[in-house]
């Protein structure tokens, strides 16, 4: 120990926040916080009288809304920077894998990733919501996984 200094005089630095928000965050923060509160509400909502899979439908819907909001701001409207877009993906405000699928042809309206996973469906196919409306036998359908009523490209 040096002369003239004591243990009490050396204090550790206090971190106010571990996250540094990029420019433009204040523009999208109210919408993301509203969607975050809706997500918490959906997670804590009792699912009495509903099937087990139906209880997850609002969560899938809100996740889709959050991801689509950030995707549209960056790719369609070009209102946010690359830095803010990457920050949102890194912090979990949007689903990186779902957005990656939206960039591919034929998946622009994909509702969730479970609908294209062949292991979750009979005969190793995709979900019924991925079938275009003009090719369906039943006109009104609902996806078992997320409650989607149709996310095929031609709908």
N, C-alpha and C positions, 0 to 999 in steps of 0.2 A: 504494500500500500504506500502511496506517495505521502509525503509530509503535507499537512494542511488539508487533506481531504479525508472525509470519513465515509463510511458505508451509506449513511443516510443521504448524503448530498448527491450521490449518483443514482438517478431515477431512470427507469426504462422509459422509452418513448411510448406514448399512448397512441394506438392506431384508432382513428375515428371510423374508418371503413376500409375493408380489405379490397373493395371493388371500386375501380375508377371508371365512371360512366363516360362513354364517348360523347362527342358533340351530337346533338339531335335527340338525345335520350329523353329530354323533357317533353318532346313532341309526342312520343309514343308511349310514355310511361303511364298516363292516365288510362288509356285503353287496355294496356297489359295488366295493370293493377285491377281493373274491373273484371277482366277475364280470369285473373288469378283468384279473386274473391268468389266468382261464379264456380270455379273449379273446386275450391274448398267447400262451398255449399253443396255441390253435387257429390263430393266424396263423403260428406257427413250426412247426406240425405238418407233416411231409412228406406229400405226397399221392401216394405211389407206388401204382400199380395202380388209382387212382380216376380217373374222368373229371374234366376241368377244372372243370366246374360243381359236382361233388360236393365238391370241396375247399373251396368257399365255404359250404357248407351249415352247418357248425358256427358260422361267423362270423355268419351271418344269424340263427341260433337264439339265440346269446348276445346279440346286439343286441336281438332281440325280448324276451328275458328282462329285460334291463336297463330297457328302455323300459316294459314292462308293470309292472315292480316300482314304478317311480316314478309311473306313471299310477294304479295301484291305491292307493298310499299317499295320493295327493292327492285323487282323485275318488271312490273307493269307500270307503276307510277313514277319510279325512280326518285323517290322523295327521301330515302335514307342512304347513307354512305356505306361503302363496303365494310368499313371498320365497325359501324353500328350493327350491320347485318351479321357479321361474324361474332360480335359480342353477344347478340341475342341467341345465336345458335349455341355458342359456348356456355352460356348461362342457363340453357334449357328453356328459354322462352318459346322456342319453336322446335318442331321435330325435324332434325336434319335429314333423316332417311326418307321421310314423307315428301319433303321439298325436293329431294334428289329425284324421286319418282315423278313428281309433277313436271320436271324439266324434260322428261322423255316423252316422245310422241306416243299418243294413245293412253297416257296416264294423267292427262291434264286435270281431270276432275276426280281423281282417286280419293275415296273417303278415308280409308285407313289401310295400313299395311297388311292386316290380317286377311283382307278380302282377296289379296293376290297370292297368299301363301298356299301352295297346293297341299301341304301336309294337313291343313285344317279342314279339308273338304273331301267329300266322297269322290271316288274315281280320279283322284289327283288333278282336279280342275280348279277353277277359281270360283268365287262367290257368285250367287245369282244376281246380285246388284251390278255386276260387271257385264251382264248380257244386255245388249241394246233393246230398247222397248219394242221395236218392231219384230224382234225375233223371239220374244217371250210368249209362252202359252198363257200365263196369267198376266194381266196388265198391272195389277196392284201387288207388289211384293215388298218384303221388308227383310233386310239382311239380318241374320241371326246374330252376327258378331257385333255390329255397331248400330243397327237400326236404319241404315241407309236405304233409300227407296230407289236408288239408281244412280250410279256414277260412271256409266259407260260413256265413251267418247261421243257417240251419236245421239245420246238422250237430250 
